[in-house]
Amino acid sequence: MGRHEPDRMAGAPRRRTGRLLRGWLDFALLAALAAASSLPGLGERPARAQVHEGVASCAGSTCHGRQAPTGATVRQNELQTWQDPSGPAGAHARAWRVLLAPESRRMAKRLGLAAAEQAPQCLSCHADFVPAARRGPRFRIEDGVGCEACHGGSGARPDGSPGWLASHAAVGASHRANVRAGLFPADDPVARAGLCLDCHFGSDRPDQFVSHRLMAAGHPRLVFELDLFTALQQHHDEDADYRERKPAFSGLRAWAVGQALASARQLRLFARRGSDGAWPEFVFFDCRSCHRPISDARGAKPLARAEQWRPLPSGFPAFADENLLLLDAAARVLAPPAAAEVAERSAAFHRAFAENRPAADRAALALADSAERLARDLAARALDPAAALRIVAAITDARHLARVSDYQGGAQTLMAIETLVAALARDGLVSETRARALRPGLDEAHALLRDANRWDAEAFHRAMLRLGAAARAML
């Protein structure tokens, strides 16, 4: 069902993240790029109709194509970062080329596709896949996930007026004016989460949903964590000039909003795309509900375990709720009044699996509404950066760990710890030296996540309890 191989990070200011996050989730990022009611949920972006001029339109040496970060206002070497040939920062540039790999060709053959690099099912996330009528003369699909896939089409607008490419660097230009001209507001954590989730979790658009069939053909499992993915792709400095033009991006807020909107997106997709033919859409369920050793030998012990977090009767597949699990912890620390509703509706959603499909859909949409309200609240108010350490303590205590029974929950928990410790160091609340003191515990937890087929929940819990004790000593 895919791979997830966390690497190493100790926590540091974001401009040093590339060094500290070297190798982290590069494969998962590349894999993830292939990736309710009739109304869209919070964070889902409307279709954009502007012309996409292509990466080359940004590549001049007076724009973003310098070899070194020597610009007075912005680095101006952003293209070099985007083209990183091996590190995670270059995952978007490599996304289309991944479709030429032997593994991708085998997947395409299993799915009955002529060629992965030409199939809309793949291009919708492995490239800036806009209709031919919206491609400018310098646009190349081979550029993969180019600048405008995230920043929005920069060319002419539907009414024929110029787009933001013509004006964003002009004297007197402002970020607000650029957004009005079609620039995507990536400084807004809600908007950014919705944008990233389209490929890193899926959307309801045609050919932009990674189904269980796709994973059965060989596609790795999708994972999502907004602040970590932001750090891996960052190509700008949040310096004084940046903060003058737009707000600094809070790592804690990005992490919490990302967990909320990932949960909401997953729940709304479940309600919209809950079946594949006669079968449930298995991609929404915990992989190890089915992918686990089976034995008819006398004395064999069932691997299922009773959980308060998932009040499911024995024998029912469990929803893949790793983001919900972290959202519960975030709500308990950051928004206690909302935490009770999230927990109550989570339990109701899990119980609904034993009732019927309409009940499960209704419960999913109710929980998605709660998650979106929480995301909106967290995005709109200032958060105490020190709360990141309280969340680290909360997700390494016995209460949280009792709920981490599956591999996905363990991986998401460890990603959260490393992300939040990095945010603390970036905000100057924890020294890099003290953050590095957590390295042995993080390494131990990483080792336990190297092979999903050897997942040992009890061993992971013990490692996390030790890590939690070290983190709480930093409070």
ROTORLUM-907269 format. One record per residue (C-alpha): y, x, z; residue in one letter; residue number from 1. Coordinates in nm, 4 decimals. Layout:
<tibas>
py;px;pz;code;pos
Y;X;Z;A;NUM
...
</tibas>
This chain:
<tibas>
py;px;pz;code;pos
0.0000;0.0000;0.0000;M;1
0.2320;0.2948;-0.0462;G;2
0.3570;0.5909;0.1502;R;3
0.6243;0.6592;0.4021;H;4
0.6598;1.0193;0.5098;E;5
0.9535;1.0804;0.7419;P;6
1.0749;1.4360;0.7588;D;7
1.3151;1.5886;1.0110;R;8
1.6600;1.5342;1.1464;M;9
1.8306;1.6358;1.4669;A;10
2.1619;1.4544;1.4469;G;11
2.4923;1.5954;1.3280;A;12
2.8247;1.4935;1.1723;P;13
2.7741;1.3150;0.8407;R;14
2.9196;1.5958;0.6321;R;15
2.6257;1.8064;0.7575;R;16
2.3710;1.5335;0.7014;T;17
2.2432;1.6817;0.3772;G;18
2.1290;1.9936;0.5615;R;19
1.9748;1.8070;0.8503;L;20
1.8139;1.5343;0.6412;L;21
1.6698;1.7668;0.3788;R;22
1.3663;1.6055;0.2257;G;23
1.3823;1.2889;0.4360;W;24
1.2540;0.9842;0.2453;L;25
1.3279;1.1314;-0.0968;D;26
1.0064;0.9891;-0.2311;F;27
1.0653;0.6570;-0.0581;A;28
1.4163;0.6368;-0.2021;L;29
1.2907;0.6930;-0.5552;L;30
1.0093;0.4439;-0.5027;A;31
1.2333;0.1861;-0.3456;A;32
1.4623;0.1929;-0.6475;L;33
1.1870;0.0197;-0.8505;A;34
1.1913;-0.2214;-0.6455;A;35
1.5826;-2.0218;0.0984;A;36
1.7931;-2.2504;-0.0131;S;37
1.9399;-2.2545;-0.3594;S;38
2.2526;-2.0934;-0.2143;L;39
2.2819;-1.7159;-0.1883;P;40
2.2718;-1.5596;0.1547;G;41
2.5322;-1.3405;0.3153;L;42
2.5451;-1.0000;0.1507;G;43
2.4029;-1.1178;-0.1809;E;44
2.6386;-1.0140;-0.4565;R;45
2.7407;-1.2290;-0.7503;P;46
2.6779;-1.1113;-1.1034;A;47
2.9501;-0.8812;-1.2353;R;48
3.0575;-0.9170;-1.5962;A;49
3.2706;-0.6069;-1.6562;Q;50
3.1847;-0.3443;-1.9147;V;51
2.9953;-0.0414;-1.7825;H;52
3.1440;0.2673;-1.9424;E;53
2.8736;0.5087;-1.8283;G;54
2.8489;0.8167;-1.6089;V;55
3.0206;1.0346;-1.8696;A;56
3.3412;0.8376;-1.8208;S;57
3.3634;0.9792;-1.4661;C;58
3.2586;1.3336;-1.5490;A;59
3.5838;1.5054;-1.6460;G;60
3.6847;1.8167;-1.4519;S;61
4.0031;1.6432;-1.3423;T;62
3.8001;1.3481;-1.2135;C;63
3.4545;1.3810;-1.0542;H;64
3.2893;1.6518;-1.2646;G;65
3.4018;1.9772;-1.0997;R;66
3.1474;2.2399;-0.9992;Q;67
3.2942;2.2778;-0.6501;A;68
3.4601;2.0355;-0.4053;P;69
3.8151;2.1561;-0.4585;T;70
4.0013;1.8286;-0.5068;G;71
4.3085;1.7596;-0.2975;A;72
4.2285;1.3931;-0.2304;T;73
3.8602;1.3529;-0.3117;V;74
3.6011;1.6248;-0.3577;R;75
3.5914;1.5883;-0.7379;Q;76
3.2382;1.7315;-0.7494;N;77
3.0774;1.3934;-0.6905;E;78
2.8793;1.4193;-1.0136;L;79
2.7138;1.7389;-0.8890;Q;80
2.6025;1.5621;-0.5725;T;81
2.4708;1.2667;-0.7711;W;82
2.2773;1.5055;-0.9991;Q;83
2.1117;1.7035;-0.7183;D;84
1.7878;1.8039;-0.8946;P;85
1.5552;1.7988;-0.5955;S;86
1.7159;1.6583;-0.2814;G;87
1.7539;1.2952;-0.1792;P;88
2.1190;1.2904;-0.2905;A;89
1.9969;1.3025;-0.6513;G;90
1.7458;1.0186;-0.6200;A;91
1.9660;0.7743;-0.8110;H;92
2.0132;1.0169;-1.1020;A;93
1.6372;1.0769;-1.1191;R;94
1.5464;0.7080;-1.0990;A;95
1.4980;0.6485;-1.4725;W;96
1.3067;0.9734;-1.5213;R;97
1.0585;0.8615;-1.2561;V;98
0.9458;0.5982;-1.5044;L;99
0.8234;0.8749;-1.7371;L;100
0.5900;1.0213;-1.4739;A;101
0.2124;0.9869;-1.5179;P;102
0.1929;0.7651;-1.2083;E;103
0.4492;0.5274;-1.3581;S;104
0.2652;0.5152;-1.6899;R;105
-0.0578;0.4288;-1.5083;R;106
0.1219;0.1549;-1.3158;M;107
0.2643;0.0114;-1.6374;A;108
-0.0794;0.0063;-1.7957;K;109
-0.2284;-0.1762;-1.4959;R;110
0.0517;-0.4319;-1.5164;L;111
0.0135;-0.4811;-1.8901;G;112
0.3533;-0.3293;-1.9689;L;113
0.4024;-0.1305;-2.2872;A;114
0.6172;0.1395;-2.1258;A;115
0.7726;0.1553;-1.7805;A;116
1.0936;0.3141;-1.9118;E;117
1.1530;0.0107;-2.1352;Q;118
1.0317;-0.2724;-1.9120;A;119
1.2995;-0.4943;-1.7502;P;120
1.0713;-0.5231;-1.4469;Q;121
1.1273;-0.1498;-1.3898;C;122
1.4722;-0.0945;-1.5395;L;123
1.6331;-0.3598;-1.3222;S;124
1.6214;-0.1115;-1.0339;C;125
1.5534;0.2237;-1.1971;H;126
1.8689;0.2083;-1.4098;A;127
2.2078;0.0442;-1.4432;D;128
2.0416;-0.2381;-1.6349;F;129
2.3273;-0.4397;-1.7839;V;130
2.3097;-0.6325;-2.1132;P;131
2.3854;-0.4409;-2.4316;A;132
2.7114;-0.6348;-2.4791;A;133
2.8409;-0.4869;-2.1517;R;134
2.7597;-0.1234;-2.2336;R;135
3.0462;0.1003;-2.3344;G;136
3.0151;0.3743;-2.6018;P;137
2.9314;0.6445;-2.3429;R;138
2.6751;0.4382;-2.1519;F;139
2.3206;0.5787;-2.1392;R;140
2.0322;0.3937;-1.9764;I;141
1.8690;0.7356;-1.9178;E;142
2.1386;0.8124;-1.6593;D;143
1.9413;0.5994;-1.4159;G;144
2.1292;0.4447;-1.1294;V;145
2.4688;0.5686;-1.2384;G;146
2.8119;0.5392;-1.0847;C;147
2.8766;0.1826;-1.1951;E;148
2.5430;0.0523;-1.0708;A;149
2.6933;0.0854;-0.7231;C;150
3.0690;0.1000;-0.7796;H;151
3.0803;-0.1825;-1.0326;G;152
3.1580;-0.1914;-1.4027;G;153
3.4768;0.0022;-1.4622;S;154
3.5689;-0.1228;-1.8084;G;155
3.7282;-0.4343;-1.9477;A;156
3.7032;-0.7552;-1.7482;R;157
3.5820;-1.0872;-1.8898;P;158
3.9410;-1.1902;-1.9644;D;159
3.9971;-0.8699;-2.1616;G;160
4.2214;-0.7041;-1.9020;S;161
4.1579;-0.3369;-1.8117;P;162
3.9106;-0.2562;-1.5376;G;163
3.9509;-0.0185;-1.2480;W;164
3.8670;0.2949;-1.4486;L;165
4.2109;0.2814;-1.6075;A;166
4.4029;0.2477;-1.2846;S;167
4.2093;0.3722;-0.9818;H;168
4.3577;0.7235;-0.9909;A;169
4.7087;0.6181;-1.0886;A;170
5.0107;0.6923;-0.8732;V;171
5.0456;0.4143;-0.6190;G;172
4.6917;0.2835;-0.6697;A;173
4.5315;0.1308;-0.3612;S;174
4.1753;0.0537;-0.2689;H;175
4.2600;-0.3163;-0.2434;R;176
4.4038;-0.3169;-0.5958;A;177
4.0982;-0.1335;-0.7259;N;178
3.8711;-0.3960;-0.5712;V;179
4.0754;-0.6690;-0.7367;R;180
4.0186;-0.4842;-1.0659;A;181
3.6418;-0.4937;-1.0155;G;182
3.5603;-0.1917;-0.7971;L;183
3.2772;-0.2835;-0.5628;F;184
3.3927;-0.2855;-0.1951;P;185
3.1303;-0.0431;-0.0695;A;186
3.3409;0.0307;0.2391;D;187
3.2451;-0.3165;0.3674;D;188
2.9071;-0.2841;0.5466;P;189
2.8059;-0.6399;0.4570;V;190
2.8843;-0.5886;0.0880;A;191
2.7178;-0.2472;0.0867;R;192
2.4036;-0.3792;0.2518;A;193
2.3762;-0.6608;-0.0023;G;194
2.4212;-0.4160;-0.2875;L;195
2.1589;-0.1718;-0.1620;C;196
1.9116;-0.4447;-0.0688;L;197
1.9006;-0.5690;-0.4280;D;198
1.6797;-0.2745;-0.5197;C;199
1.5674;-0.1368;-0.1869;H;200
1.4270;-0.4715;-0.0769;F;201
1.4540;-0.6990;-0.3791;G;202
1.6547;-0.9980;-0.4903;S;203
1.5935;-1.3381;-0.6431;D;204
1.7145;-1.2195;-0.9824;R;205
1.4629;-1.1950;-1.2669;P;206
1.2610;-0.8724;-1.2570;D;207
1.4177;-0.7512;-0.9330;Q;208
1.1432;-0.8257;-0.6856;F;209
0.8645;-0.5850;-0.5886;V;210
0.5621;-0.8096;-0.5518;S;211
0.2200;-0.7370;-0.4077;H;212
0.0929;-0.7156;-0.7651;R;213
0.3332;-0.4302;-0.8289;L;214
0.2178;-0.2492;-0.5166;M;215
-0.1457;-0.3120;-0.6054;A;216
-0.0698;-0.1316;-0.9312;A;217
0.0528;0.1694;-0.7323;G;218
0.4136;0.1044;-0.6297;H;219
0.4872;0.2348;-0.2792;P;220
0.5933;0.0027;-0.0019;R;221
0.9662;-0.0584;0.0257;L;222
1.1624;0.0483;0.3314;V;223
1.5283;0.0020;0.4107;F;224
1.7750;0.1395;0.6622;E;225
2.1390;0.1189;0.5564;L;226
2.2997;0.4041;0.7469;D;227
2.0237;0.6514;0.6652;L;228
2.0301;0.5626;0.2961;F;229
2.4104;0.5878;0.3024;T;230
2.3877;0.9370;0.4504;A;231
2.1347;1.0463;0.1893;L;232
2.3577;0.9314;-0.0970;Q;233
2.6983;1.0233;0.0459;Q;234
2.9298;1.2007;-0.1939;H;235
3.2608;1.1787;-0.0086;H;236
3.4186;1.2977;0.3152;D;237
3.5492;1.0497;0.5691;E;238
3.8548;1.2621;0.6344;D;239
4.2098;1.1625;0.7272;A;240
4.2950;1.0708;0.3696;D;241
3.9870;0.8485;0.3435;Y;242
4.0674;0.6720;0.6698;R;243
4.4231;0.6135;0.5508;E;244
4.2980;0.4316;0.2426;R;245
4.0040;0.2435;0.3942;K;246
3.8257;0.2198;0.7280;P;247
3.5849;0.4889;0.8398;A;248
3.2249;0.3791;0.8051;F;249
3.0677;0.3390;1.1488;S;250
2.7076;0.4570;1.1563;G;251
2.6189;0.2218;1.4404;L;252
2.7736;-0.0785;1.2642;R;253
2.6042;0.0120;0.9354;A;254
2.2663;0.0432;1.1051;W;255
2.2955;-0.2878;1.2915;A;256
2.4385;-0.4833;0.9972;V;257
2.1714;-0.3317;0.7736;G;258
1.8917;-0.4456;1.0044;Q;259
2.0374;-0.7977;1.0202;A;260
2.0850;-0.8365;0.6455;L;261
1.7511;-0.6750;0.5578;A;262
1.5873;-0.9333;0.7841;S;263
1.7867;-1.2174;0.6288;A;264
1.7150;-1.1022;0.2727;R;265
1.3429;-1.0754;0.3436;Q;266
1.3322;-1.4206;0.5049;L;267
1.5243;-1.5887;0.2232;R;268
1.3042;-1.4266;-0.0391;L;269
1.0002;-1.5417;0.1566;F;270
1.1273;-1.8994;0.1436;A;271
1.2108;-1.8751;-0.2285;R;272
0.9171;-1.6687;-0.3517;R;273
0.6496;-1.7433;-0.0965;G;274
0.3572;-1.7734;-0.3340;S;275
0.2143;-1.6068;-0.6425;D;276
0.0018;-1.8620;-0.8196;G;277
-0.2393;-2.0131;-0.5692;A;278
-0.1963;-1.7231;-0.3270;W;279
0.0727;-1.6429;-0.0723;P;280
0.2979;-1.3555;-0.1801;E;281
0.1230;-1.0898;0.0256;F;282
0.4106;-0.8438;0.0036;V;283
0.5785;-1.0253;0.2924;F;284
0.2946;-0.9570;0.5348;F;285
0.2030;-0.6583;0.7455;D;286
-0.0190;-0.4399;0.5291;C;287
-0.2733;-0.3900;0.8028;R;288
-0.3348;-0.7578;0.8423;S;289
-0.5770;-0.6996;0.5538;C;290
-0.5917;-0.3255;0.4856;H;291
-0.7948;-0.2252;0.7886;R;292
-1.1512;-0.1154;0.8662;P;293
-1.4014;-0.4009;0.8818;I;294
-1.7371;-0.3803;1.0555;S;295
-2.0160;-0.6308;1.1142;D;296
-2.1936;-0.3962;1.3532;A;297
-2.2895;-0.5335;1.6917;R;298
-2.0331;-0.4358;1.9507;G;299
-1.7540;-0.3717;1.6983;A;300
-1.4185;-0.4542;1.8527;K;301
-1.1656;-0.6686;1.6650;P;302
-0.8491;-0.4768;1.5828;L;303
-0.6239;-0.7807;1.6182;A;304
-0.4191;-0.7951;1.9371;R;305
-0.2395;-1.0771;2.1116;A;306
0.1378;-1.0335;2.1133;E;307
0.4214;-1.2286;2.2628;Q;308
0.6503;-1.1049;1.9859;W;309
0.4221;-1.2542;1.7200;R;310
0.2745;-1.5725;1.8704;P;311
0.0106;-1.6049;1.5990;L;312
-0.3405;-1.7450;1.6350;P;313
-0.6125;-1.4883;1.5721;S;314
-0.6950;-1.4454;1.2060;G;315
-0.3495;-1.5173;1.0632;F;316
-0.1737;-1.2401;0.8687;P;317
0.1380;-1.1116;1.0439;A;318
0.4783;-1.1106;0.8784;F;319
0.6107;-0.7600;0.8034;A;320
0.8812;-0.7843;1.0671;D;321
0.9879;-0.4244;1.1299;E;322
1.3544;-0.5008;1.0571;N;323
1.3422;-0.8112;1.2760;L;324
1.1965;-0.5993;1.5536;L;325
1.4909;-0.3590;1.5413;L;326
1.7370;-0.6462;1.5003;L;327
1.6101;-0.7922;1.8273;D;328
1.6811;-0.4629;2.0052;A;329
2.0263;-0.4324;1.8462;A;330
2.1179;-0.7875;1.9490;A;331
2.0100;-0.7306;2.3082;R;332
2.2500;-0.4362;2.3360;V;333
2.5367;-0.5320;2.1041;L;334
2.5445;-0.9128;2.1171;A;335
2.3469;-1.0532;2.4130;P;336
2.4609;-1.4143;2.3500;P;337
2.3084;-1.4013;2.0014;A;338
1.9933;-1.2205;2.1142;A;339
1.8377;-1.5289;2.2729;A;340
1.8751;-1.7301;1.9518;E;341
1.7311;-1.4472;1.7388;V;342
1.4324;-1.4114;1.9739;A;343
1.3744;-1.7884;1.9931;E;344
1.3908;-1.8355;1.6185;R;345
1.1721;-1.5290;1.5580;S;346
0.9020;-1.6768;1.7794;A;347
0.9360;-2.0148;1.6061;A;348
0.9032;-1.8471;1.2670;F;349
0.5837;-1.6668;1.3631;H;350
0.4363;-1.9839;1.5169;R;351
0.5133;-2.1758;1.1981;A;352
0.2542;-1.9718;1.0095;F;353
-0.0130;-2.1696;1.1938;A;354
0.1419;-2.5027;1.0922;E;355
0.2141;-2.5342;0.7221;N;356
0.4175;-2.3827;0.4443;R;357
0.7198;-2.6155;0.4702;P;358
0.7448;-2.5429;0.8424;A;359
0.7328;-2.1686;0.7753;A;360
1.0055;-2.1983;0.5105;D;361
1.2329;-2.4003;0.7385;R;362
1.1832;-2.1531;1.0240;A;363
1.2495;-1.8590;0.7889;A;364
1.5795;-2.0058;0.6729;L;365
1.6887;-2.0875;1.0272;A;366
1.6169;-1.7304;1.1350;L;367
1.7949;-1.5952;0.8264;A;368
2.1015;-1.7989;0.9237;D;369
2.0960;-1.6422;1.2727;S;370
2.0603;-1.2921;1.1303;A;371
2.3513;-1.3463;0.8910;E;372
2.5772;-1.4822;1.1640;R;373
2.4969;-1.1766;1.3723;L;374
2.5676;-0.9465;1.0766;A;375
2.9033;-1.1135;1.0200;R;376
2.9921;-1.0794;1.3877;D;377
2.8936;-0.7125;1.4091;L;378
3.0763;-0.6267;1.0869;A;379
3.4001;-0.7886;1.2073;A;380
3.4422;-0.6324;1.5512;R;381
3.4733;-0.2848;1.6923;A;382
3.1541;-0.1529;1.8449;L;383
3.1393;0.0954;2.1295;D;384
2.9863;0.4058;1.9673;P;385
2.8153;0.4883;2.2974;A;386
2.6058;0.1732;2.2500;A;387
2.3972;0.3723;2.0020;A;388
2.2439;0.5643;2.2908;L;389
2.1692;0.2412;2.4755;R;390
1.9869;0.1151;2.1679;I;391
1.7877;0.4386;2.1505;V;392
1.6901;0.3796;2.5133;A;393
1.6020;0.0169;2.4368;A;394
1.3704;0.0979;2.1461;I;395
1.1870;0.3661;2.3398;T;396
1.1152;0.1504;2.6451;D;397
0.7896;-0.0266;2.7213;A;398
0.9217;-0.3701;2.6221;R;399
1.0020;-0.2680;2.2674;H;400
0.6984;-0.0453;2.2218;L;401
0.4633;-0.3241;2.3282;A;402
0.5751;-0.5004;2.0102;R;403
0.5260;-0.1968;1.7839;V;404
0.1654;-0.2576;1.6897;S;405
0.1795;-0.1660;1.3213;D;406
0.2739;0.1403;1.1216;Y;407
0.5790;-0.0170;0.9595;Q;408
0.7280;-0.0981;1.2985;G;409
0.6703;0.2576;1.4142;G;410
0.8322;0.4082;1.1055;A;411
1.1374;0.1823;1.1318;Q;412
1.1723;0.2599;1.5032;T;413
1.1691;0.6338;1.4412;L;414
1.4204;0.6026;1.1557;M;415
1.6474;0.4092;1.3923;A;416
1.6335;0.6795;1.6592;I;417
1.7227;0.9571;1.4194;E;418
1.9986;0.7526;1.2554;T;419
2.1562;0.6550;1.5872;L;420
2.1376;1.0055;1.7321;V;421
2.3081;1.1337;1.4159;A;422
2.5813;0.8724;1.4624;A;423
2.6322;0.9824;1.8227;L;424
2.6666;1.3447;1.7172;A;425
2.8985;1.2516;1.4330;R;426
3.1222;1.0610;1.6749;D;427
3.1271;1.3572;1.9135;G;428
2.9549;1.1648;2.1952;L;429
2.6524;1.3928;2.1959;V;430
2.6671;1.7607;2.1124;S;431
2.4476;1.8911;1.8342;E;432
2.2786;2.1139;2.0922;T;433
2.1832;1.8141;2.3065;R;434
2.0731;1.6199;2.0013;A;435
1.8467;1.9070;1.9017;R;436
1.6842;1.8880;2.2425;A;437
1.5141;1.5735;2.1117;L;438
1.3574;1.7713;1.8271;R;439
1.0152;1.8301;1.9887;P;440
0.9736;1.4617;2.0638;G;441
1.0879;1.3632;1.7151;L;442
0.8483;1.6126;1.5581;D;443
0.5614;1.4710;1.7626;E;444
0.6434;1.1178;1.6475;A;445
0.6783;1.2324;1.2855;H;446
0.3333;1.3884;1.2974;A;447
0.1865;1.0565;1.4079;L;448
0.3443;0.8859;1.1038;L;449
0.2331;1.1368;0.8422;R;450
-0.0712;0.9335;0.7392;D;451
-0.0465;0.5547;0.7526;A;452
-0.4253;0.5327;0.7396;N;453
-0.4488;0.7167;1.0712;R;454
-0.1971;0.5041;1.2555;W;455
-0.2603;0.5182;1.6299;D;456
-0.0328;0.2745;1.8101;A;457
-0.1188;0.3957;2.1586;E;458
-0.0546;0.7608;2.0745;A;459
0.2755;0.6660;1.9115;F;460
0.3778;0.4643;2.2187;H;461
0.3096;0.7600;2.4484;R;462
0.5129;0.9924;2.2273;A;463
0.8024;0.7484;2.2137;M;464
0.8026;0.6969;2.5913;L;465
0.8412;1.0726;2.6349;R;466
1.1151;1.0779;2.3706;L;467
1.2861;0.7869;2.5436;G;468
1.2897;0.9671;2.8758;A;469
1.4642;1.2625;2.7101;A;470
1.7146;1.0296;2.5389;A;471
1.7943;0.8397;2.8586;R;472
1.8708;1.1693;3.0276;A;473
2.1622;1.1928;2.7853;M;474
2.3215;0.8674;2.9075;L;475
</tibas>
